[in-house]
Amino acid sequence: AGRADVADPVAAAVLATTPPSAHGRGVKRRVREGAEEEEEEVEMEEEGVPSTALREVSLLQMLSESDHVVKLLSVEHVEENNKPILYLVFEYLDTDLKKYMDLTGKSTPMPKNVVKSFMYQLIKGVTHCHKHGVLHRDLKPQNLLVDKNTSTLKIADLGLGRAFSIPLKSYTHEIVTLWYRAPEVLLGSTHYSTPVDMWSVGCIFAEMAR
């Protein structure tokens, strides 16, 4: 998928930019040939491409075959105003689980069948990651994308993801948003494995079922 061409009336129909996130990225959403895609803009550091971006690209290329992990469609390197920019182009889903819960659960709890479906898809996605030797390490509702029309849920944002192997190596404990962080990580452990993701899954389930 190439960049949106201003001369293309369909591509130019929608081009909205949100402010940069805490990761130093901006997100551009676009419509092209009737299909929506999402772009993440990654600003280059002085040393080159940020290590988190390289890790995310590498992991997503390995994991994108799953229907429960967001698909990375292409990686584009361009220059804008004499500044190198890396675009990660993903398939488009219209919201994330946090916004979905805020929208649907304000007055009444989420329907049980929706909670059950989302949990099934989340566990399938996490299982796929773990089978391929990948810890997500930042599972939270904001990192789970949702298509409201099809009730599809997909795991996204592997910027903190890490490949693991046996024997386990020492990893940083500065992972996972505080509210979804496993007890062993909160206590400063640097040797951890797949249970840190499963703790986050349990927290997400409790939040949906509240």
C-alpha positions as CSV (number, residue, x, y, z in Angstrom):
1,A,0.0,0.0,0.0
2,G,1.5,3.3,-1.0
3,R,1.0,6.7,0.6
4,A,-2.3,8.5,0.1
5,D,-2.0,10.5,-3.1
6,V,-3.6,14.0,-2.9
7,A,-4.6,13.7,-6.5
8,D,-6.7,10.6,-5.7
9,P,-10.1,11.9,-4.6
10,V,-10.9,8.7,-2.7
11,A,-7.5,8.8,-0.9
12,A,-7.8,12.5,-0.1
13,A,-11.4,12.1,1.2
14,V,-10.2,11.2,4.6
15,L,-6.9,12.2,6.1
16,A,-7.0,12.9,9.8
17,T,-4.0,13.3,12.1
18,T,-4.1,12.8,15.9
19,P,-1.5,14.4,18.2
20,P,1.7,12.3,18.8
21,S,1.2,9.7,21.5
22,A,3.4,9.0,24.5
23,H,5.5,6.8,22.3
24,G,6.4,9.8,20.1
25,R,4.2,8.7,17.3
26,G,1.3,10.3,15.4
27,V,-1.4,8.3,13.7
28,K,-2.8,9.0,10.3
29,R,-6.0,7.4,9.2
30,R,-7.0,7.3,5.5
31,V,-9.3,5.8,3.0
32,R,-7.9,4.4,-0.2
33,E,-9.8,2.5,-2.9
34,G,-12.7,2.1,-0.6
35,A,-10.7,0.2,2.1
36,E,-9.5,1.9,5.3
37,E,-6.0,1.6,6.6
38,E,-4.2,3.1,9.5
39,E,-0.7,4.6,9.5
40,E,1.6,5.1,12.4
41,E,4.2,7.8,11.9
42,V,7.5,7.0,13.6
43,E,10.0,9.8,13.9
44,M,13.7,8.8,13.4
45,E,16.1,9.3,16.2
46,E,19.6,10.6,15.7
47,E,20.9,7.0,15.7
48,G,18.3,5.9,13.2
49,V,15.1,4.0,13.5
50,P,14.0,3.6,17.2
51,S,14.7,0.1,18.5
52,T,11.1,-0.3,19.7
53,A,9.8,0.3,16.1
54,L,12.3,-2.2,14.6
55,R,11.2,-4.7,17.3
56,E,7.5,-4.1,16.6
57,V,8.0,-4.5,12.8
58,S,9.9,-7.7,13.3
59,L,7.4,-9.2,15.7
60,L,4.3,-8.2,13.6
61,Q,5.8,-9.6,10.4
62,M,6.1,-12.9,12.3
63,L,2.7,-12.8,14.0
64,S,0.4,-11.1,11.4
65,E,-0.7,-14.5,9.9
66,S,-3.1,-14.8,12.9
67,D,-6.7,-13.4,12.6
68,H,-6.3,-12.2,16.2
69,V,-3.3,-10.0,15.7
70,V,-3.5,-6.7,13.8
71,K,-2.0,-7.1,10.3
72,L,1.0,-5.0,9.3
73,L,0.4,-4.2,5.6
74,S,3.5,-2.4,4.7
75,V,6.5,-0.4,6.0
76,E,7.3,2.8,4.1
77,H,10.4,5.0,4.5
78,V,10.0,8.5,3.2
79,E,11.4,12.0,3.7
80,E,9.2,14.9,4.6
81,N,10.7,18.4,5.0
82,N,14.2,16.8,4.7
83,K,13.4,14.6,7.7
84,P,13.3,10.8,7.4
85,I,9.9,9.3,8.5
86,L,9.0,5.7,8.8
87,Y,5.3,4.8,8.2
88,L,3.9,1.5,9.5
89,V,0.6,0.8,7.6
90,F,-1.8,-1.4,9.4
91,E,-5.3,-2.8,8.6
92,Y,-7.9,-0.5,10.0
93,L,-10.2,-1.2,12.9
94,D,-12.5,1.6,14.0
95,T,-11.9,1.8,17.7
96,D,-10.1,0.2,20.7
97,L,-11.5,-1.8,23.6
98,K,-11.2,1.0,26.1
99,K,-13.3,3.4,23.9
100,Y,-15.7,0.5,23.1
101,M,-16.3,-0.2,26.8
102,D,-16.7,3.5,27.6
103,L,-19.3,3.7,24.8
104,T,-21.3,0.6,25.5
105,G,-20.9,0.1,29.3
106,K,-21.8,3.6,30.6
107,S,-25.3,2.7,31.7
108,T,-25.4,-1.1,31.4
109,P,-22.7,-3.8,31.5
110,M,-21.3,-5.2,28.3
111,P,-23.5,-8.1,27.0
112,K,-22.2,-11.5,28.2
113,N,-22.0,-12.9,24.7
114,V,-19.8,-9.9,23.7
115,V,-17.5,-10.4,26.7
116,K,-17.3,-14.1,25.9
117,S,-16.5,-13.4,22.3
118,F,-13.8,-10.8,23.0
119,M,-12.2,-13.0,25.7
120,Y,-12.0,-15.9,23.2
121,Q,-10.4,-13.8,20.5
122,L,-8.0,-12.2,23.0
123,I,-6.9,-15.6,24.4
124,K,-6.5,-17.0,20.9
125,G,-4.3,-14.0,20.0
126,V,-2.2,-14.3,23.2
127,T,-1.8,-18.0,22.5
128,H,-0.6,-17.3,19.0
129,C,2.0,-14.9,20.4
130,H,3.2,-17.3,23.1
131,K,3.4,-20.2,20.6
132,H,5.7,-18.1,18.5
133,G,7.9,-17.3,21.5
134,V,6.7,-13.7,21.9
135,L,5.7,-11.9,25.1
136,H,3.4,-8.9,24.5
137,R,4.2,-7.2,27.9
138,D,1.7,-4.4,27.5
139,L,-1.8,-5.9,27.2
140,K,-4.5,-3.4,28.1
141,P,-7.8,-2.3,26.5
142,Q,-6.1,0.6,24.7
143,N,-3.9,-1.9,22.8
144,L,-6.8,-4.1,21.7
145,L,-8.4,-2.9,18.5
146,V,-12.1,-3.6,17.8
147,D,-14.3,-3.5,14.7
148,K,-17.7,-2.6,16.1
149,N,-19.6,-3.9,13.0
150,T,-18.2,-7.4,13.1
151,S,-17.3,-7.6,16.9
152,T,-13.7,-8.5,15.9
153,L,-10.9,-7.9,18.4
154,K,-7.2,-7.9,17.6
155,I,-4.1,-7.5,19.6
156,A,-2.0,-4.4,18.6
157,D,1.0,-2.3,19.7
158,L,3.9,-4.7,20.2
159,G,6.3,-1.9,20.9
160,L,7.2,-3.5,24.3
161,G,7.0,-7.0,22.9
162,R,9.9,-9.4,23.3
163,A,10.9,-12.7,21.9
164,F,11.7,-15.2,24.7
165,S,13.3,-18.6,24.9
166,I,14.3,-21.3,27.4
167,P,16.2,-20.7,29.7
168,L,14.6,-17.4,30.5
169,K,16.8,-14.3,30.3
170,S,16.7,-11.3,32.6
171,Y,14.3,-8.7,31.3
172,T,13.4,-5.2,32.4
173,H,10.6,-4.8,35.0
174,E,9.5,-1.5,33.5
175,I,6.7,-3.0,31.4
176,V,3.0,-3.1,31.3
177,T,0.7,-0.2,32.3
178,L,0.5,-0.3,36.2
179,W,-3.1,-1.4,36.5
180,Y,-2.4,-4.5,34.3
181,R,1.0,-5.4,35.8
182,A,1.5,-8.9,37.3
183,P,2.6,-9.1,41.0
184,E,6.0,-10.5,40.2
185,V,6.8,-7.6,38.0
186,L,5.4,-5.1,40.6
187,L,7.8,-6.6,43.1
188,G,10.7,-6.0,40.7
189,S,11.4,-9.4,39.3
190,T,13.5,-9.4,36.1
191,H,12.8,-13.1,35.3
192,Y,9.3,-13.7,34.1
193,S,7.5,-15.4,31.3
194,T,4.0,-15.9,29.7
195,P,2.1,-15.5,33.0
196,V,2.7,-11.7,32.9
197,D,0.5,-11.6,29.8
198,M,-2.1,-13.9,31.3
199,W,-2.4,-11.7,34.4
200,S,-3.2,-8.7,32.1
201,V,-5.8,-10.9,30.3
202,G,-7.5,-11.5,33.7
203,C,-7.5,-7.8,34.5
204,I,-9.1,-7.0,31.1
205,F,-11.7,-9.7,31.7
206,A,-12.6,-8.3,35.1
207,E,-12.9,-4.8,33.5
208,M,-15.2,-6.0,30.8
209,A,-17.4,-8.0,33.2
210,R,-17.7,-5.3,35.8
